[in-house]
């Protein structure tokens, strides 16, 4: 257990570094090149060309929308006769905005006053069989007034106090304002991207008023015309205006500002989209309606009203977009991510080469190597040779003093002439010794000369 802990502690201080070697393996080489090509295509084609990864983007768009509608419709009913509806009658709210409503059909209940009348038979809480079913001063749930405590046998409903007569439930089969198809909507949109200090409108500054009075929006020929026909807006959703106008509906008008600010200012053009929102697959419930009343007073000061249940088309104008402009920071970041993907390819190919392919053990031995300490500069054979040479040289140096000492010790008190002769012999011995080490053939001659001089003192 102690040895295992010791190995674990020692492994903490191990440092691993990469080792490169060239593997002559065509399969791995082909796989790596394919991976490199895929990364390059992804980086250039998808990141930089399609997604414009070299740009800094801003999605915080500032937008303002206001609308104006124009058109007149003539209505002829049995109750009211001829009546002219203008924009102030059929547009709610009248000032316009990014959400507005156009009346296409309506049901009017005129001259309502506060009095007593029978509740509608279509209201479940208003049905009764005797007076006990109509509790006094209790509001009829989803009804039109308060119960008086009396059950009206002719209608089978409770008597109520409210605005009477109650609303008729008959809806016209044909839209009364079918002419609204030719109404026009003026949509003015201002946008801005504060990060890039960029702003624009869907109407060009050079646009003349005469052009606005005669143009209609067209994606190809008039992309900057802000005038839309109501019938066209509905038809672009894939539905019929006359069918939608009976019970109403909801239409979304999308304005998308996706601008490449590296291009010219004129290339930033809004793109419109149109979708019907009130109808979904598998659902039979659709349409849009609400009620409002118009109040009046007669000559005696008594208040009465006309109740209108209106059907129409609600328009929701939704603005979104983003702008992009070249920046060095996202460019470097995306290039760095591409380089990192290259590293993943290297890792995967290494794992396949070292652990999965035939002969992986061979490549594993070449790739992984453990180094315990720093290798010595000289090999053992070189050190041994140097030691041998050093010992041989020392042996040579030791041989010379022996011969010289013998010559010197043999004549401590000789005459100057003999001393001179000895010096000359000593010189010859040195020369002979050096020659014997230089040439093996003269070694014997040198040894003979040395022995002769060693025996000369006896003479």
FENLIN-V968972 format. One record per residue. N is the residue number from 0. RES is the residue in three letters. SS is DSSP state (alpha for helix, beta for strand, coil for the rest). PHI is phi in degrees with one decimal (NA if undefined). Layout:
# FENLIN-V968972
n=N res=RES ss=SS phi=PHI
n=N res=RES ss=SS phi=PHI
This chain:
# FENLIN-V968972
n=0 res=UNK ss=coil phi=NA
n=1 res=UNK ss=alpha phi=-65.8
n=2 res=UNK ss=alpha phi=-66.2
n=3 res=UNK ss=alpha phi=-63.9
n=4 res=UNK ss=alpha phi=-64.7
n=5 res=UNK ss=alpha phi=-64.5
n=6 res=UNK ss=alpha phi=-63.8
n=7 res=UNK ss=alpha phi=-65.3
n=8 res=UNK ss=alpha phi=-64.7
n=9 res=UNK ss=alpha phi=-67.4
n=10 res=UNK ss=alpha phi=-69.3
n=11 res=UNK ss=alpha phi=-63.1
n=12 res=UNK ss=coil phi=-93.8
n=13 res=UNK ss=coil phi=-76.7
n=14 res=UNK ss=coil phi=-116.1
n=15 res=UNK ss=coil phi=-108.6
n=16 res=UNK ss=coil phi=-126.4
n=17 res=UNK ss=coil phi=-74.6
n=18 res=UNK ss=coil phi=-127.4
n=19 res=UNK ss=coil phi=-101.4
n=20 res=UNK ss=coil phi=-147.4
n=21 res=UNK ss=coil phi=-94.9
n=22 res=UNK ss=coil phi=-99.3
n=23 res=UNK ss=coil phi=-80.4
n=24 res=UNK ss=coil phi=-130.6
n=25 res=UNK ss=alpha phi=-68.3
n=26 res=UNK ss=alpha phi=-65.0
n=27 res=UNK ss=alpha phi=-66.3
n=28 res=UNK ss=alpha phi=-61.4
n=29 res=UNK ss=alpha phi=-66.3
n=30 res=UNK ss=alpha phi=-61.0
n=31 res=UNK ss=alpha phi=-66.9
n=32 res=UNK ss=alpha phi=-67.3
n=33 res=UNK ss=alpha phi=-63.5
n=34 res=UNK ss=alpha phi=-64.3
n=35 res=UNK ss=alpha phi=-61.6
n=36 res=UNK ss=alpha phi=-63.5
n=37 res=UNK ss=alpha phi=-63.2
n=38 res=UNK ss=alpha phi=-65.5
n=39 res=UNK ss=alpha phi=-65.7
n=40 res=UNK ss=alpha phi=-63.5
n=41 res=UNK ss=alpha phi=-62.6
n=42 res=UNK ss=alpha phi=-67.8
n=43 res=UNK ss=alpha phi=-79.7
n=44 res=UNK ss=alpha phi=-71.5
n=45 res=UNK ss=alpha phi=-85.6
n=46 res=UNK ss=alpha phi=-71.5
n=47 res=UNK ss=alpha phi=-91.7
n=48 res=UNK ss=alpha phi=-82.6
n=49 res=UNK ss=alpha phi=-79.8
n=50 res=UNK ss=coil phi=-90.1
n=51 res=UNK ss=coil phi=52.7
n=52 res=UNK ss=coil phi=-68.9
n=53 res=UNK ss=coil phi=-87.6
n=54 res=UNK ss=beta phi=-109.1
n=55 res=UNK ss=beta phi=-90.6
n=56 res=UNK ss=beta phi=-114.0
n=57 res=UNK ss=beta phi=-136.9
n=58 res=UNK ss=coil phi=-106.7
n=59 res=UNK ss=coil phi=-84.7
n=60 res=UNK ss=coil phi=-86.3
n=61 res=UNK ss=beta phi=-98.8
n=62 res=UNK ss=beta phi=-141.5
n=63 res=UNK ss=beta phi=-139.4
n=64 res=UNK ss=beta phi=-131.6
n=65 res=UNK ss=beta phi=-140.1
n=66 res=UNK ss=beta phi=-129.6
n=67 res=UNK ss=beta phi=-148.1
n=68 res=UNK ss=beta phi=-115.6
n=69 res=UNK ss=beta phi=-137.2
n=70 res=UNK ss=coil phi=150.2
n=71 res=UNK ss=coil phi=-129.6
n=72 res=UNK ss=beta phi=-126.3
n=73 res=UNK ss=beta phi=-104.1
n=74 res=UNK ss=beta phi=-119.9
n=75 res=UNK ss=beta phi=-127.0
n=76 res=UNK ss=beta phi=-122.1
n=77 res=UNK ss=coil phi=-69.6
n=78 res=UNK ss=coil phi=-81.6
n=79 res=UNK ss=coil phi=-109.1
n=80 res=UNK ss=beta phi=76.0
n=81 res=UNK ss=beta phi=-74.5
n=82 res=UNK ss=beta phi=-148.9
n=83 res=UNK ss=beta phi=-105.1
n=84 res=UNK ss=beta phi=-106.8
n=85 res=UNK ss=coil phi=-109.1
n=86 res=UNK ss=alpha phi=-59.6
n=87 res=UNK ss=alpha phi=-69.7
n=88 res=UNK ss=alpha phi=-95.0
n=89 res=UNK ss=alpha phi=-101.8
n=90 res=UNK ss=beta phi=-105.9
n=91 res=UNK ss=beta phi=-133.1
n=92 res=UNK ss=coil phi=-74.1
n=93 res=UNK ss=coil phi=-71.2
n=94 res=UNK ss=coil phi=-81.2
n=95 res=UNK ss=coil phi=75.5
n=96 res=UNK ss=coil phi=169.2
n=97 res=UNK ss=coil phi=-79.5
n=98 res=UNK ss=beta phi=-134.3
n=99 res=UNK ss=beta phi=-149.1
n=100 res=UNK ss=beta phi=-129.9
n=101 res=UNK ss=beta phi=-114.1
n=102 res=UNK ss=beta phi=-75.5
n=103 res=UNK ss=beta phi=-117.4
n=104 res=UNK ss=beta phi=-155.7
n=105 res=UNK ss=beta phi=-158.1
n=106 res=UNK ss=beta phi=-129.3
n=107 res=UNK ss=beta phi=-109.1
n=108 res=UNK ss=beta phi=-117.6
n=109 res=UNK ss=beta phi=-86.2
n=110 res=UNK ss=beta phi=55.7
n=111 res=UNK ss=beta phi=-81.5
n=112 res=UNK ss=beta phi=-130.7
n=113 res=UNK ss=beta phi=-78.2
n=114 res=UNK ss=beta phi=-160.4
n=115 res=UNK ss=beta phi=-102.8
n=116 res=UNK ss=beta phi=-161.3
n=117 res=UNK ss=beta phi=-82.6
n=118 res=UNK ss=coil phi=-70.6
n=119 res=UNK ss=coil phi=-70.1
n=120 res=UNK ss=coil phi=-72.2
n=121 res=UNK ss=coil phi=-86.7
n=122 res=UNK ss=coil phi=-98.8
n=123 res=UNK ss=alpha phi=-59.2
n=124 res=UNK ss=alpha phi=-72.4
n=125 res=UNK ss=alpha phi=-94.2
n=126 res=UNK ss=beta phi=-77.3
n=127 res=UNK ss=coil phi=-147.4
n=128 res=UNK ss=coil phi=-121.8
n=129 res=UNK ss=coil phi=-152.9
n=130 res=UNK ss=alpha phi=-62.8
n=131 res=UNK ss=alpha phi=-63.8
n=132 res=UNK ss=alpha phi=-79.2
n=133 res=UNK ss=coil phi=-117.9
n=134 res=UNK ss=coil phi=-65.1
n=135 res=UNK ss=coil phi=-66.3
n=136 res=UNK ss=coil phi=62.4
n=137 res=UNK ss=coil phi=-104.8
n=138 res=UNK ss=beta phi=-70.4
n=139 res=UNK ss=coil phi=-74.1
n=140 res=UNK ss=coil phi=-65.5
n=141 res=UNK ss=coil phi=59.1
n=142 res=UNK ss=coil phi=-109.9
n=143 res=UNK ss=coil phi=-125.2
n=144 res=UNK ss=beta phi=-177.4
n=145 res=UNK ss=beta phi=-104.6
n=146 res=UNK ss=beta phi=-70.8
n=147 res=UNK ss=beta phi=-101.5
n=148 res=UNK ss=beta phi=95.9
n=149 res=UNK ss=beta phi=-117.8
n=150 res=UNK ss=beta phi=-103.7
n=151 res=UNK ss=beta phi=-89.1
n=152 res=UNK ss=coil phi=-68.0
n=153 res=UNK ss=coil phi=-62.4
n=154 res=UNK ss=coil phi=-103.4
n=155 res=UNK ss=coil phi=70.7
n=156 res=UNK ss=beta phi=-131.3
n=157 res=UNK ss=beta phi=-76.1
n=158 res=UNK ss=beta phi=-80.9
n=159 res=UNK ss=beta phi=-128.6
n=160 res=UNK ss=beta phi=-111.5
n=161 res=UNK ss=beta phi=-176.0
n=162 res=UNK ss=beta phi=-79.1
n=163 res=UNK ss=beta phi=-121.0
n=164 res=UNK ss=coil phi=-70.3
n=165 res=UNK ss=coil phi=-72.2
n=166 res=UNK ss=coil phi=-64.9
n=167 res=UNK ss=coil phi=-76.2
n=168 res=UNK ss=coil phi=-96.3
n=169 res=UNK ss=coil phi=-83.9
n=170 res=UNK ss=coil phi=-100.8
n=171 res=UNK ss=coil phi=-59.5
n=172 res=UNK ss=coil phi=-77.8
n=173 res=UNK ss=coil phi=-118.4
n=174 res=UNK ss=coil phi=-63.8
n=175 res=UNK ss=coil phi=-68.0
n=176 res=UNK ss=coil phi=-110.1
n=177 res=UNK ss=alpha phi=-63.1
n=178 res=UNK ss=alpha phi=-71.1
n=179 res=UNK ss=alpha phi=-63.3
n=180 res=UNK ss=alpha phi=-59.0
n=181 res=UNK ss=alpha phi=-96.7
n=182 res=UNK ss=coil phi=-66.5
n=183 res=UNK ss=beta phi=-115.6
n=184 res=UNK ss=beta phi=-119.6
n=185 res=UNK ss=beta phi=-99.9
n=186 res=UNK ss=beta phi=-111.6
n=187 res=UNK ss=beta phi=-111.5
n=188 res=UNK ss=beta phi=-130.0
n=189 res=UNK ss=beta phi=-114.5
n=190 res=UNK ss=beta phi=-132.0
n=191 res=UNK ss=beta phi=-156.1
n=192 res=UNK ss=beta phi=-117.5
n=193 res=UNK ss=alpha phi=-62.2
n=194 res=UNK ss=alpha phi=-62.0
n=195 res=UNK ss=alpha phi=-101.6
n=196 res=UNK ss=coil phi=53.1
n=197 res=UNK ss=beta phi=-120.7
n=198 res=UNK ss=beta phi=-144.4
n=199 res=UNK ss=beta phi=-162.2
n=200 res=UNK ss=beta phi=-130.8
n=201 res=UNK ss=coil phi=-77.7
n=202 res=UNK ss=coil phi=-119.2
n=203 res=UNK ss=coil phi=-68.0
n=204 res=UNK ss=coil phi=-61.0
n=205 res=UNK ss=coil phi=-85.1
n=206 res=UNK ss=coil phi=-67.4
n=207 res=UNK ss=coil phi=-94.1
n=208 res=UNK ss=alpha phi=-64.6
n=209 res=UNK ss=alpha phi=-63.9
n=210 res=UNK ss=alpha phi=-69.0
n=211 res=UNK ss=alpha phi=-67.6
n=212 res=UNK ss=coil phi=-81.1
n=213 res=UNK ss=coil phi=-123.3
n=214 res=UNK ss=coil phi=-96.1
n=215 res=UNK ss=coil phi=-130.5
n=216 res=UNK ss=coil phi=-59.3
n=217 res=UNK ss=beta phi=-144.1
n=218 res=UNK ss=coil phi=-59.7
n=219 res=UNK ss=coil phi=-94.8
n=220 res=UNK ss=coil phi=-89.8
n=221 res=UNK ss=beta phi=-134.8
n=222 res=UNK ss=coil phi=-69.8
n=223 res=UNK ss=coil phi=-103.9
n=224 res=UNK ss=coil phi=-85.9
n=225 res=UNK ss=coil phi=-91.2
n=226 res=UNK ss=beta phi=-98.7
n=227 res=UNK ss=beta phi=-124.6
n=228 res=UNK ss=beta phi=-80.8
n=229 res=UNK ss=alpha phi=-61.4
n=230 res=UNK ss=alpha phi=-61.4
n=231 res=UNK ss=alpha phi=-67.9
n=232 res=UNK ss=alpha phi=-58.9
n=233 res=UNK ss=alpha phi=-71.9
n=234 res=UNK ss=alpha phi=-65.8
n=235 res=UNK ss=coil phi=-69.4
n=236 res=UNK ss=coil phi=-84.0
n=237 res=UNK ss=coil phi=92.2
n=238 res=UNK ss=coil phi=-126.9
n=239 res=UNK ss=coil phi=-91.3
n=240 res=UNK ss=alpha phi=-66.5
n=241 res=UNK ss=alpha phi=-62.9
n=242 res=UNK ss=alpha phi=-72.3
n=243 res=UNK ss=alpha phi=-72.4
n=244 res=UNK ss=alpha phi=-69.3
n=245 res=UNK ss=alpha phi=-67.4
n=246 res=UNK ss=alpha phi=-110.6
n=247 res=UNK ss=coil phi=87.7
n=248 res=UNK ss=beta phi=-179.7
n=249 res=UNK ss=beta phi=-134.2
n=250 res=UNK ss=beta phi=-125.6
n=251 res=UNK ss=beta phi=-101.0
n=252 res=UNK ss=beta phi=-109.3
n=253 res=UNK ss=beta phi=-96.4
n=254 res=UNK ss=beta phi=-118.9
n=255 res=UNK ss=beta phi=-108.9
n=256 res=UNK ss=beta phi=-113.5
n=257 res=UNK ss=beta phi=-108.7
n=258 res=UNK ss=beta phi=-117.8
n=259 res=UNK ss=beta phi=-98.2
n=260 res=UNK ss=coil phi=-76.7
n=261 res=UNK ss=coil phi=-75.9
n=262 res=UNK ss=coil phi=-95.9
n=263 res=UNK ss=coil phi=-67.4
n=264 res=UNK ss=alpha phi=-57.6
n=265 res=UNK ss=alpha phi=-72.2
n=266 res=UNK ss=alpha phi=-80.1
n=267 res=UNK ss=coil phi=-87.3
n=268 res=UNK ss=coil phi=-118.2
n=269 res=UNK ss=coil phi=-71.2
n=270 res=UNK ss=beta phi=-116.9
n=271 res=UNK ss=beta phi=-100.3
n=272 res=UNK ss=beta phi=-139.4
n=273 res=UNK ss=beta phi=-135.8
n=274 res=UNK ss=beta phi=-140.9
n=275 res=UNK ss=beta phi=-88.0
n=276 res=UNK ss=coil phi=-103.3
n=277 res=UNK ss=coil phi=-86.6
n=278 res=UNK ss=coil phi=-125.7
n=279 res=UNK ss=coil phi=-130.6
n=280 res=UNK ss=coil phi=-66.9
n=281 res=UNK ss=coil phi=82.4
n=282 res=UNK ss=coil phi=-118.6
n=283 res=UNK ss=coil phi=-96.7
n=284 res=UNK ss=coil phi=-91.1
n=285 res=UNK ss=coil phi=-152.2
n=286 res=UNK ss=coil phi=107.4
n=287 res=UNK ss=coil phi=-152.8
n=288 res=UNK ss=beta phi=-154.2
n=289 res=UNK ss=beta phi=-159.6
n=290 res=UNK ss=beta phi=-120.1
n=291 res=UNK ss=beta phi=-153.9
n=292 res=UNK ss=beta phi=-128.4
n=293 res=UNK ss=beta phi=-118.3
n=294 res=UNK ss=beta phi=-101.7
n=295 res=UNK ss=beta phi=-140.2
n=296 res=UNK ss=beta phi=-135.0
n=297 res=UNK ss=coil phi=-86.9
n=298 res=UNK ss=coil phi=-66.6
n=299 res=UNK ss=coil phi=-85.9
n=300 res=UNK ss=coil phi=90.7
n=301 res=UNK ss=coil phi=-80.8
n=302 res=UNK ss=beta phi=-87.5
n=303 res=UNK ss=beta phi=-141.5
n=304 res=UNK ss=beta phi=-147.6
n=305 res=UNK ss=beta phi=-116.6
n=306 res=UNK ss=beta phi=-93.8
n=307 res=UNK ss=beta phi=-118.8
n=308 res=UNK ss=beta phi=-102.6
n=309 res=UNK ss=beta phi=-106.9
n=310 res=UNK ss=beta phi=-114.1
n=311 res=UNK ss=beta phi=-175.0
n=312 res=UNK ss=beta phi=-111.7
n=313 res=UNK ss=beta phi=-96.1
n=314 res=UNK ss=beta phi=-111.0
n=315 res=UNK ss=beta phi=-112.4
n=316 res=UNK ss=beta phi=-96.5
n=317 res=UNK ss=beta phi=-117.2
n=318 res=UNK ss=beta phi=-109.4
n=319 res=UNK ss=beta phi=-148.2
n=320 res=UNK ss=beta phi=163.2
n=321 res=UNK ss=beta phi=-153.3
n=322 res=UNK ss=beta phi=-126.2
n=323 res=UNK ss=beta phi=-133.9
n=324 res=UNK ss=beta phi=-147.5
n=325 res=UNK ss=beta phi=-57.5
n=326 res=UNK ss=coil phi=-148.8
n=327 res=UNK ss=alpha phi=-70.9
n=328 res=UNK ss=alpha phi=-65.4
n=329 res=UNK ss=alpha phi=-63.5
n=330 res=UNK ss=alpha phi=-63.1
n=331 res=UNK ss=alpha phi=-65.7
n=332 res=UNK ss=alpha phi=-63.2
n=333 res=UNK ss=alpha phi=-70.2
n=334 res=UNK ss=alpha phi=-65.4
n=335 res=UNK ss=alpha phi=-62.5
n=336 res=UNK ss=alpha phi=-65.7
n=337 res=UNK ss=alpha phi=-65.9
n=338 res=UNK ss=alpha phi=-64.0
n=339 res=UNK ss=alpha phi=-62.9
n=340 res=UNK ss=alpha phi=-64.7
n=341 res=UNK ss=alpha phi=-60.3
n=342 res=UNK ss=alpha phi=-63.5
n=343 res=UNK ss=alpha phi=-64.5
n=344 res=UNK ss=alpha phi=-63.1
n=345 res=UNK ss=alpha phi=-62.3
n=346 res=UNK ss=alpha phi=-61.9
n=347 res=UNK ss=alpha phi=-63.4
n=348 res=UNK ss=alpha phi=-64.3
n=349 res=UNK ss=alpha phi=-62.8
n=350 res=UNK ss=alpha phi=-63.7
n=351 res=UNK ss=alpha phi=-67.3
n=352 res=UNK ss=alpha phi=-68.1
n=353 res=UNK ss=alpha phi=-88.0
n=354 res=UNK ss=alpha phi=-123.0
n=355 res=UNK ss=alpha phi=-113.7
n=356 res=UNK ss=coil phi=-86.3
n=357 res=UNK ss=coil phi=-64.9
n=358 res=UNK ss=coil phi=76.9
n=359 res=UNK ss=alpha phi=-65.8
n=360 res=UNK ss=alpha phi=-63.8
n=361 res=UNK ss=alpha phi=-63.1
n=362 res=UNK ss=alpha phi=-68.9
n=363 res=UNK ss=alpha phi=-66.6
n=364 res=UNK ss=alpha phi=-65.9
n=365 res=UNK ss=alpha phi=-77.4
n=366 res=UNK ss=alpha phi=-83.0
n=367 res=UNK ss=coil phi=-104.3
n=368 res=UNK ss=coil phi=-142.1
n=369 res=UNK ss=coil phi=-101.8
n=370 res=UNK ss=coil phi=-114.4
n=371 res=UNK ss=coil phi=-82.8
n=372 res=UNK ss=coil phi=-149.2
n=373 res=UNK ss=coil phi=-70.4
n=374 res=UNK ss=coil phi=-69.5
n=375 res=UNK ss=coil phi=-72.4
n=376 res=UNK ss=coil phi=-76.1
n=377 res=UNK ss=coil phi=-113.6
n=378 res=UNK ss=coil phi=-78.7
n=379 res=UNK ss=alpha phi=-64.8
n=380 res=UNK ss=alpha phi=-62.2
n=381 res=UNK ss=alpha phi=-66.1
n=382 res=UNK ss=alpha phi=-65.2
n=383 res=UNK ss=alpha phi=-65.0
n=384 res=UNK ss=alpha phi=-64.6
n=385 res=UNK ss=alpha phi=-66.8
n=386 res=UNK ss=alpha phi=-63.6
n=387 res=UNK ss=alpha phi=-63.0
n=388 res=UNK ss=alpha phi=-66.6
n=389 res=UNK ss=alpha phi=-63.9
n=390 res=UNK ss=alpha phi=-67.0
n=391 res=UNK ss=alpha phi=-66.7
n=392 res=UNK ss=alpha phi=-65.2
n=393 res=UNK ss=alpha phi=-65.8
n=394 res=UNK ss=alpha phi=-65.8
n=395 res=UNK ss=alpha phi=-64.1
n=396 res=UNK ss=alpha phi=-65.6
n=397 res=UNK ss=alpha phi=-74.1
n=398 res=UNK ss=alpha phi=-68.6
n=399 res=UNK ss=alpha phi=-63.6
n=400 res=UNK ss=alpha phi=-61.4
n=401 res=UNK ss=alpha phi=-62.5
n=402 res=UNK ss=alpha phi=-67.5
n=403 res=UNK ss=alpha phi=-66.0
n=404 res=UNK ss=alpha phi=-64.4
n=405 res=UNK ss=alpha phi=-62.8
n=406 res=UNK ss=alpha phi=-68.1
n=407 res=UNK ss=alpha phi=-73.0
n=408 res=UNK ss=alpha phi=-72.1
n=409 res=UNK ss=coil phi=-72.9
n=410 res=UNK ss=coil phi=-139.2
n=411 res=UNK ss=coil phi=-75.1
n=412 res=UNK ss=coil phi=-132.4
n=413 res=UNK ss=coil phi=-89.4
n=414 res=UNK ss=coil phi=-75.7
n=415 res=UNK ss=alpha phi=-60.9
n=416 res=UNK ss=alpha phi=-65.9
n=417 res=UNK ss=alpha phi=-69.1
n=418 res=UNK ss=alpha phi=-63.4
n=419 res=UNK ss=alpha phi=-65.7
n=420 res=UNK ss=alpha phi=-66.2
n=421 res=UNK ss=alpha phi=-66.4
n=422 res=UNK ss=alpha phi=-63.3
n=423 res=UNK ss=alpha phi=-66.5
n=424 res=UNK ss=alpha phi=-66.1
n=425 res=UNK ss=alpha phi=-60.7
n=426 res=UNK ss=alpha phi=-64.7
n=427 res=UNK ss=alpha phi=-66.2
n=428 res=UNK ss=alpha phi=-63.3
n=429 res=UNK ss=alpha phi=-60.7
n=430 res=UNK ss=alpha phi=-66.3
n=431 res=UNK ss=alpha phi=-65.9
n=432 res=UNK ss=alpha phi=-63.9
n=433 res=UNK ss=alpha phi=-65.2
n=434 res=UNK ss=alpha phi=-69.2
n=435 res=UNK ss=alpha phi=-67.2
n=436 res=UNK ss=alpha phi=-78.0
n=437 res=UNK ss=alpha phi=-78.2
n=438 res=UNK ss=coil phi=-128.1
n=439 res=UNK ss=alpha phi=-64.4
n=440 res=UNK ss=alpha phi=-71.1
n=441 res=UNK ss=alpha phi=-97.8
n=442 res=UNK ss=alpha phi=-64.8
n=443 res=UNK ss=alpha phi=-64.4
n=444 res=UNK ss=alpha phi=-63.5
n=445 res=UNK ss=alpha phi=-65.4
n=446 res=UNK ss=alpha phi=-66.1
n=447 res=UNK ss=alpha phi=-64.8
n=448 res=UNK ss=alpha phi=-63.5
n=449 res=UNK ss=alpha phi=-68.6
n=450 res=UNK ss=alpha phi=-69.3
n=451 res=UNK ss=alpha phi=-66.4
n=452 res=UNK ss=alpha phi=-72.2
n=453 res=UNK ss=alpha phi=-70.2
n=454 res=UNK ss=alpha phi=-93.5
n=455 res=UNK ss=alpha phi=-64.4
n=456 res=UNK ss=alpha phi=-61.4
n=457 res=UNK ss=alpha phi=-68.0
n=458 res=UNK ss=coil phi=-66.2
